[in-house]
Amino acid sequence: MTEDEAFIRALVDNPGDDTPRLVYADWLDDRDDPRGAYLRAEHEWAATHDPGERETLRQMAKGLDPVWVARVSRPPVGVCVEHVEVLDRGEHVVEADISNAERRIGGTFLPDYRAFLLNYNGGRVDASIWYDLPDGTHVSAADMAWEFHAANQVCAFTLRADDHLAHELPLSDGAPSLGEWCSRHIVIGRGPDVIDGIFLSVRGPGKGSIWLIDTSVEIEVASLAALRDPRPYATDVAELLSYLPRYRPV
């Protein structure tokens, strides 16, 4: 493990603790590495989420490795989450593992999803509905979670054998065929209501966007509904992570 990777792992494994972030910034400053200034600016932005400071971050990120930026920045700028706990993470992966996944699915990942795999390699984020009882205890009404696949589990959506005609026919006027629509997306997990697959666009228009598609109905119906209202659930993985709820009542 490189020194850089060790510092990043300390950020990921100690959410809410600013010490590893500032120690990393000092280490970078000692080497005249411009990433140190970015880390300090990100630290200031995370305290306020001021839109002006976010624009400053965007400008400072120019010229830096976008995967590194996503790994150390908190949502919606990056994927280093601390407002939720990522449980049941996959085994640590390296760039070669992610490249293997890209070859397998026949597409490429944008920096934020590469960063998410490097930081967590999938995992589970509790989305249960919790209630406070009069005695101060917390109870869950349902065991729900966002579940994200590891790099070796992400895959294309499997069409049914009897969908051969739908593969070729446009879903609607001017829309791609079902087969083409599915070929542009991969399944990277499932939503908390179980029936929603988390679809990531890996090619074509809207690459990098996230869709929640109801997989309990025929995929023609679900994908056609998405085309009729062509607004993704999130523009990218970093934005999706910013929407995830806290796993305990506050």
C-alpha positions in Angstrom: 0.0 0.0 0.0 1.4 3.4 -1.0 1.5 6.3 1.5 -1.2 8.1 -0.4 -3.5 5.0 -0.2 -2.8 4.7 3.5 -3.9 8.3 4.1 -7.0 7.9 2.0 -8.0 4.7 3.8 -7.7 6.6 7.1 -10.2 9.2 5.8 -12.6 6.5 4.6 -12.3 4.4 7.8 -12.7 7.4 10.2 -15.8 9.3 9.1 -16.4 12.5 11.0 -12.8 12.7 12.3 -11.0 15.6 10.8 -7.6 14.6 12.1 -6.7 12.2 9.3 -7.7 14.7 6.7 -5.6 17.5 8.2 -2.6 15.2 8.8 -2.8 14.2 5.1 -3.0 17.8 4.1 0.1 18.6 6.2 2.0 15.7 4.6 1.1 16.9 1.1 2.0 20.5 2.0 5.4 19.3 3.1 5.9 18.0 -0.4 4.6 21.1 -2.1 1.8 19.0 -3.5 -1.2 21.2 -4.5 -3.6 18.5 -3.2 -2.9 19.7 0.3 -4.6 23.1 -0.4 -7.5 21.3 -2.0 -8.0 19.1 1.1 -8.0 22.1 3.4 -10.5 23.9 1.1 -12.7 20.8 1.1 -12.5 20.7 4.9 -13.8 24.3 5.1 -16.5 23.7 2.5 -17.8 20.6 4.3 -18.4 22.7 7.4 -20.8 25.0 5.6 -21.6 23.6 2.2 -21.5 27.1 0.9 -22.2 27.2 -2.9 -19.4 29.8 -3.3 -16.9 27.5 -1.6 -18.1 24.6 -3.7 -17.3 26.6 -6.9 -13.8 27.3 -5.4 -13.4 23.6 -4.9 -14.4 22.9 -8.5 -11.8 25.4 -9.8 -9.1 24.0 -7.4 -9.8 20.5 -8.7 -8.8 21.3 -12.2 -5.5 19.7 -13.0 -5.9 17.2 -10.1 -6.6 13.5 -10.6 -10.5 13.4 -10.7 -10.6 10.0 -9.0 -8.5 11.2 -6.1 -10.7 14.3 -5.8 -13.8 12.1 -5.6 -12.2 9.7 -3.1 -11.4 12.5 -0.6 -14.3 14.8 -1.1 -17.7 14.4 0.6 -21.0 14.2 -1.3 -22.2 15.7 -3.5 -18.7 16.7 -4.6 -17.2 13.3 -4.0 -17.9 9.9 -2.5 -16.2 10.0 0.9 -19.3 9.6 3.0 -19.6 10.4 6.7 -23.3 11.2 7.1 -24.1 7.5 6.8 -22.3 4.3 7.6 -21.3 1.9 4.8 -21.5 -1.6 6.2 -20.6 -5.0 4.7 -18.0 -3.5 2.3 -16.4 -5.6 -0.3 -12.7 -6.6 -0.3 -10.3 -3.7 -1.2 -9.8 -3.4 -4.9 -7.2 -1.7 -7.1 -7.5 0.0 -10.5 -6.7 -3.3 -12.3 -9.8 -4.9 -10.7 -12.0 -2.0 -11.8 -10.5 -2.2 -15.3 -11.4 -5.9 -15.4 -15.0 -5.0 -14.4 -15.1 -2.5 -17.2 -13.9 -5.0 -19.8 -16.5 -7.5 -18.5 -19.4 -5.1 -18.9 -18.1 -3.5 -22.1 -18.2 0.1 -20.8 -16.3 2.5 -18.7 -16.9 4.2 -15.3 -16.7 7.9 -14.6 -14.3 9.0 -11.8 -16.9 9.1 -9.1 -17.9 5.5 -9.4 -14.3 4.4 -9.7 -13.6 6.3 -6.5 -16.6 4.6 -4.8 -15.3 1.2 -5.7 -11.8 2.0 -4.5 -13.1 3.5 -1.2 -15.8 0.9 -0.4 -16.2 -1.7 -3.2 -19.9 -1.8 -2.6 -21.6 -2.1 0.7 -24.9 -1.6 2.6 -26.4 1.6 3.9 -29.2 1.2 6.4 -32.4 2.9 5.3 -34.8 1.5 7.9 -37.5 3.6 9.3 -36.8 4.2 13.0 -39.1 5.3 15.8 -38.3 6.8 19.2 -40.2 5.0 22.0 -41.1 6.9 25.2 -38.4 5.1 27.1 -35.8 6.5 24.8 -35.1 3.3 22.8 -35.2 3.1 19.0 -37.1 0.5 17.1 -37.2 -0.2 13.4 -40.4 -0.6 11.5 -38.7 -2.4 8.6 -35.3 -3.7 7.7 -34.5 -1.8 4.6 -31.2 -0.8 3.0 -29.4 0.5 0.0 -27.2 -2.2 -1.3 -24.3 -1.7 -3.7 -22.5 -4.4 -5.5 -18.8 -5.0 -5.4 -16.8 -4.5 -8.6 -16.9 -8.2 -9.5 -20.7 -8.2 -9.1 -21.8 -5.3 -11.3 -23.5 -6.6 -14.4 -25.9 -5.9 -17.3 -29.6 -6.4 -16.7 -30.6 -9.9 -17.9 -33.4 -9.7 -20.4 -35.9 -12.6 -20.7 -35.6 -15.1 -23.5 -39.1 -14.2 -24.7 -38.1 -10.5 -25.1 -36.4 -11.1 -28.5 -38.9 -8.9 -30.4 -38.8 -6.1 -27.8 -35.0 -6.1 -28.2 -35.3 -4.8 -31.7 -38.4 -2.5 -31.5 -38.1 1.1 -30.2 -39.8 1.6 -26.8 -41.4 4.7 -28.2 -41.0 7.2 -31.1 -37.4 8.3 -31.3 -36.4 6.1 -28.4 -33.8 3.4 -28.5 -34.8 -0.3 -28.5 -35.1 -2.1 -25.3 -31.9 -4.0 -26.0 -30.1 -0.7 -26.8 -31.4 1.0 -23.7 -30.3 -1.9 -21.5 -26.9 -2.1 -23.1 -26.3 1.5 -22.0 -26.8 0.7 -18.3 -25.5 -1.8 -15.7 -27.0 -2.8 -12.4 -24.8 -1.7 -9.5 -27.2 -2.5 -6.6 -30.7 -2.2 -5.4 -32.8 0.4 -3.5 -34.3 0.0 -0.1 -37.7 -1.2 -1.3 -36.0 -4.2 -2.9 -37.8 -4.0 -6.2 -35.8 -1.0 -7.5 -32.5 -1.8 -9.2 -29.8 0.9 -9.2 -28.9 1.4 -12.8 -25.8 3.3 -13.8 -25.4 4.6 -17.3 -22.0 3.5 -18.7 -22.3 4.8 -22.3 -24.3 7.1 -24.5 -26.3 10.2 -23.5 -26.3 10.8 -19.8 -23.3 8.6 -19.1 -22.7 8.4 -15.3 -26.3 9.1 -14.3 -28.2 7.0 -11.9 -31.7 5.5 -12.5 -33.9 3.6 -10.0 -35.8 1.1 -12.2 -38.7 -1.1 -10.9 -37.5 -4.6 -11.7 -40.7 -6.2 -10.3 -42.5 -5.4 -13.6 -41.6 -6.1 -17.2 -38.4 -4.1 -18.0 -40.2 -2.7 -21.0 -42.7 -1.0 -18.7 -40.1 0.3 -16.3 -37.7 1.6 -19.0 -40.5 3.2 -21.0 -41.6 5.0 -17.8 -38.0 6.3 -17.5 -38.0 7.5 -21.1 -41.3 9.3 -20.6 -39.8 11.2 -17.7 -36.1 11.4 -18.7 -34.8 12.8 -15.5 -32.4 10.5 -13.7 -32.7 9.9 -9.9 -29.2 11.4 -9.6 -26.8 12.9 -12.1 -23.9 10.8 -10.7 -23.0 8.4 -7.9 -21.7 11.3 -5.7 -25.1 13.0 -5.8 -26.9 9.7 -5.1 -24.8 9.3 -2.0 -25.7 12.7 -0.8 -29.4 11.7 -0.8 -28.9 8.7 1.5 -30.5 9.1 4.9 -28.9 8.8 8.2 -29.2 5.3 9.6 -30.3 6.4 13.0 -33.0 9.0 14.1 -31.5 12.5 14.9 
